[in-house]
Amino acid sequence: MLTVNAGGDGLDSNGDLTVIGGEIYIDGPVQGGNGTLDCSGTATISGGTVIAVGSSGMAENFSSSSTQGSMLVTVSASMISGEITLQDSNGNSLLSYTPAKSYNSVVISCPKLTSGETYTLLAGDTTTTVTLDSLVKSVKK
């Protein structure tokens, strides 16, 4: 398990960023000029769990060349706090995480995300329904 408490970019690569397994949790940044994921190449995921929360200003999702589902959701116009829970269409909890910092953007990827399925993201006091009509999805409120 890798936990990042970021003041600037969370995971920062000057090339490609590839995630093939494990668990990665990123808290921050809270400034708009940085992102939880930042790479100058292609960010792909093929396995593992990633929950990255922070500011939406420079938020990036994994690329469409990923083989595992991923979602980037801007959950609020302003920064919020509180637990994040991802539920499937039956209301079953797939994962949950309590960030150490405030956030308004969430990137989530886990092996249980499937293209064509609908999920509910509970973030603080907000609820967002996301249908993965493609394997990688970005949603802004």
C-alpha positions as a LaTeX table, in Angstrom:
\begin{tabular}{lrrr}
\hline
Residue & $x$ (\AA) & $y$ (\AA) & $z$ (\AA) \\
\hline
Met1 & 0.00 & 0.00 & 0.00 \\
Leu2 & 1.23 & 3.47 & $-0.92$ \\
Thr3 & $-0.19$ & 6.53 & 0.81 \\
Val4 & 0.72 & 10.02 & $-0.44$ \\
Asn5 & 0.03 & 13.23 & 1.49 \\
Ala6 & 0.75 & 15.76 & $-1.24$ \\
Gly7 & 1.42 & 19.47 & $-0.95$ \\
Gly8 & 2.02 & 19.62 & $-4.72$ \\
Asp9 & 1.35 & 16.95 & $-7.33$ \\
Gly10 & 0.49 & 13.55 & $-5.81$ \\
Leu11 & 2.06 & 11.11 & $-8.28$ \\
Asp12 & 4.17 & 13.07 & $-10.74$ \\
Ser13 & 5.87 & 11.54 & $-13.77$ \\
Asn14 & 7.82 & 13.34 & $-16.46$ \\
Gly15 & 6.98 & 10.39 & $-18.71$ \\
Asp16 & 4.32 & 7.70 & $-18.60$ \\
Leu17 & 2.56 & 6.65 & $-15.39$ \\
Thr18 & 1.60 & 2.96 & $-15.21$ \\
Val19 & $-0.28$ & 1.25 & $-12.38$ \\
Ile20 & $-0.49$ & $-2.55$ & $-12.56$ \\
Gly21 & $-1.52$ & $-3.47$ & $-9.01$ \\
Gly22 & $-1.43$ & $-2.66$ & $-5.31$ \\
Glu23 & $-3.27$ & 0.05 & $-3.42$ \\
Ile24 & $-2.59$ & 3.77 & $-3.84$ \\
Tyr25 & $-4.25$ & 6.49 & $-1.75$ \\
Ile26 & $-3.48$ & 10.13 & $-2.49$ \\
Asp27 & $-4.58$ & 13.05 & $-0.28$ \\
Gly28 & $-4.13$ & 16.49 & $-1.78$ \\
Pro29 & $-3.19$ & 18.79 & $-3.27$ \\
Val30 & $-5.66$ & 21.43 & $-2.20$ \\
Gln31 & $-4.28$ & 24.15 & $-4.56$ \\
Gly32 & $-5.64$ & 24.42 & $-8.10$ \\
Gly33 & $-2.21$ & 24.48 & $-9.76$ \\
Asn34 & $-1.41$ & 20.86 & $-8.86$ \\
Gly35 & $-3.06$ & 17.47 & $-9.40$ \\
Thr36 & $-3.30$ & 14.14 & $-7.64$ \\
Leu37 & $-2.04$ & 12.47 & $-10.83$ \\
Asp38 & 0.29 & 14.36 & $-13.13$ \\
Cys39 & 2.23 & 12.97 & $-16.05$ \\
Ser40 & 3.57 & 14.35 & $-19.28$ \\
Gly41 & 3.04 & 11.01 & $-21.03$ \\
Thr42 & 0.18 & 8.55 & $-20.77$ \\
Ala43 & $-1.37$ & 7.44 & $-17.45$ \\
Thr44 & $-2.67$ & 3.86 & $-17.64$ \\
Ile45 & $-4.06$ & 1.41 & $-15.13$ \\
Ser46 & $-4.47$ & $-2.33$ & $-15.58$ \\
Gly47 & $-4.85$ & $-3.47$ & $-11.96$ \\
Gly48 & $-4.98$ & $-2.42$ & $-8.33$ \\
Thr49 & $-6.93$ & 0.21 & $-6.46$ \\
Val50 & $-6.39$ & 3.96 & $-6.69$ \\
Ile51 & $-8.26$ & 6.60 & $-4.71$ \\
Ala52 & $-6.89$ & 10.09 & $-5.32$ \\
Val53 & $-8.59$ & 13.16 & $-3.85$ \\
Gly54 & $-7.69$ & 16.82 & $-4.13$ \\
Ser55 & $-8.33$ & 20.00 & $-6.05$ \\
Ser56 & $-10.05$ & 19.80 & $-9.43$ \\
Gly57 & $-7.87$ & 22.56 & $-10.93$ \\
Met58 & $-5.35$ & 20.26 & $-12.61$ \\
Ala59 & $-7.16$ & 16.94 & $-12.10$ \\
Glu60 & $-6.25$ & 14.14 & $-14.52$ \\
Asn61 & $-7.80$ & 10.73 & $-15.06$ \\
Phe62 & $-6.19$ & 7.61 & $-16.46$ \\
Ser63 & $-6.17$ & 7.37 & $-20.26$ \\
Ser64 & $-8.55$ & 5.46 & $-22.51$ \\
Ser65 & $-5.75$ & 2.97 & $-23.22$ \\
Ser66 & $-6.25$ & 1.63 & $-19.67$ \\
Thr67 & $-7.65$ & $-1.89$ & $-19.31$ \\
Gln68 & $-9.27$ & $-1.26$ & $-15.92$ \\
Gly69 & $-12.20$ & 1.06 & $-15.23$ \\
Ser70 & $-11.53$ & 4.50 & $-13.82$ \\
Met71 & $-13.58$ & 7.59 & $-13.00$ \\
Leu72 & $-12.67$ & 11.20 & $-12.33$ \\
Val73 & $-15.53$ & 13.00 & $-10.62$ \\
Thr74 & $-15.61$ & 16.67 & $-9.69$ \\
Val75 & $-17.95$ & 16.34 & $-6.72$ \\
Ser76 & $-18.34$ & 20.00 & $-5.75$ \\
Ala77 & $-17.53$ & 23.51 & $-6.89$ \\
Ser78 & $-15.94$ & 24.20 & $-3.50$ \\
Met79 & $-13.70$ & 22.08 & $-1.29$ \\
Ile80 & $-15.52$ & 19.55 & 0.94 \\
Ser81 & $-14.49$ & 16.93 & 3.47 \\
Gly82 & $-15.76$ & 13.56 & 4.59 \\
Glu83 & $-15.70$ & 9.89 & 3.73 \\
Ile84 & $-15.80$ & 8.68 & 0.14 \\
Thr85 & $-17.77$ & 5.53 & $-0.66$ \\
Leu86 & $-18.29$ & 3.91 & $-4.05$ \\
Gln87 & $-21.39$ & 1.73 & $-4.43$ \\
Asp88 & $-22.53$ & $-0.54$ & $-7.24$ \\
Ser89 & $-26.03$ & $-0.32$ & $-8.74$ \\
Asn90 & $-27.37$ & $-2.59$ & $-5.98$ \\
Gly91 & $-26.07$ & $-0.31$ & $-3.21$ \\
Asn92 & $-23.20$ & $-2.62$ & $-2.27$ \\
Ser93 & $-20.10$ & $-0.80$ & $-1.07$ \\
Leu94 & $-17.12$ & $-1.48$ & $-3.37$ \\
Leu95 & $-14.67$ & 0.67 & $-1.43$ \\
Ser96 & $-14.48$ & 3.53 & 1.02 \\
Tyr97 & $-11.84$ & 5.95 & 2.17 \\
Thr98 & $-11.67$ & 8.90 & 4.55 \\
Pro99 & $-9.32$ & 11.55 & 3.14 \\
Ala100 & $-7.02$ & 13.50 & 5.43 \\
Lys101 & $-7.63$ & 16.74 & 3.48 \\
Ser102 & $-10.48$ & 18.60 & 1.87 \\
Tyr103 & $-11.18$ & 17.92 & $-1.81$ \\
Asn104 & $-13.53$ & 18.60 & $-4.69$ \\
Ser105 & $-12.17$ & 16.03 & $-7.13$ \\
Val106 & $-11.98$ & 12.24 & $-6.84$ \\
Val107 & $-10.20$ & 9.72 & $-9.06$ \\
Ile108 & $-11.19$ & 6.11 & $-8.38$ \\
Ser109 & $-10.09$ & 2.93 & $-10.07$ \\
Cys110 & $-10.55$ & $-0.63$ & $-8.89$ \\
Pro111 & $-10.95$ & $-4.05$ & $-10.52$ \\
Lys112 & $-14.73$ & $-4.05$ & $-9.86$ \\
Leu113 & $-15.42$ & $-1.10$ & $-12.20$ \\
Thr114 & $-17.04$ & $-2.40$ & $-15.38$ \\
Ser115 & $-17.95$ & $-0.56$ & $-18.55$ \\
Gly116 & $-21.72$ & $-0.20$ & $-18.96$ \\
Glu117 & $-22.46$ & $-0.35$ & $-15.22$ \\
Thr118 & $-23.79$ & 2.46 & $-13.02$ \\
Tyr119 & $-22.18$ & 3.47 & $-9.72$ \\
Thr120 & $-22.95$ & 5.90 & $-6.91$ \\
Leu121 & $-20.15$ & 7.99 & $-5.45$ \\
Leu122 & $-20.88$ & 9.35 & $-1.98$ \\
Ala123 & $-18.41$ & 12.11 & $-1.12$ \\
Gly124 & $-18.97$ & 14.04 & 2.07 \\
Asp125 & $-22.58$ & 15.19 & 1.78 \\
Thr126 & $-22.74$ & 14.91 & $-2.04$ \\
Thr127 & $-24.01$ & 12.03 & $-4.15$ \\
Thr128 & $-23.06$ & 11.52 & $-7.79$ \\
Thr129 & $-24.35$ & 8.78 & $-10.07$ \\
Val130 & $-21.85$ & 7.70 & $-12.72$ \\
Thr131 & $-22.53$ & 5.36 & $-15.63$ \\
Leu132 & $-19.31$ & 4.06 & $-17.12$ \\
Asp133 & $-20.39$ & 4.25 & $-20.75$ \\
Ser134 & $-16.69$ & 3.84 & $-21.47$ \\
Leu135 & $-14.01$ & 2.20 & $-19.34$ \\
Val136 & $-12.58$ & 5.61 & $-18.37$ \\
Lys137 & $-15.05$ & 8.37 & $-17.47$ \\
Ser138 & $-14.79$ & 11.99 & $-16.32$ \\
Val139 & $-17.78$ & 13.75 & $-14.71$ \\
Lys140 & $-18.10$ & 17.37 & $-13.59$ \\
Lys141 & $-20.99$ & 18.66 & $-11.48$ \\
\hline
\end{tabular}
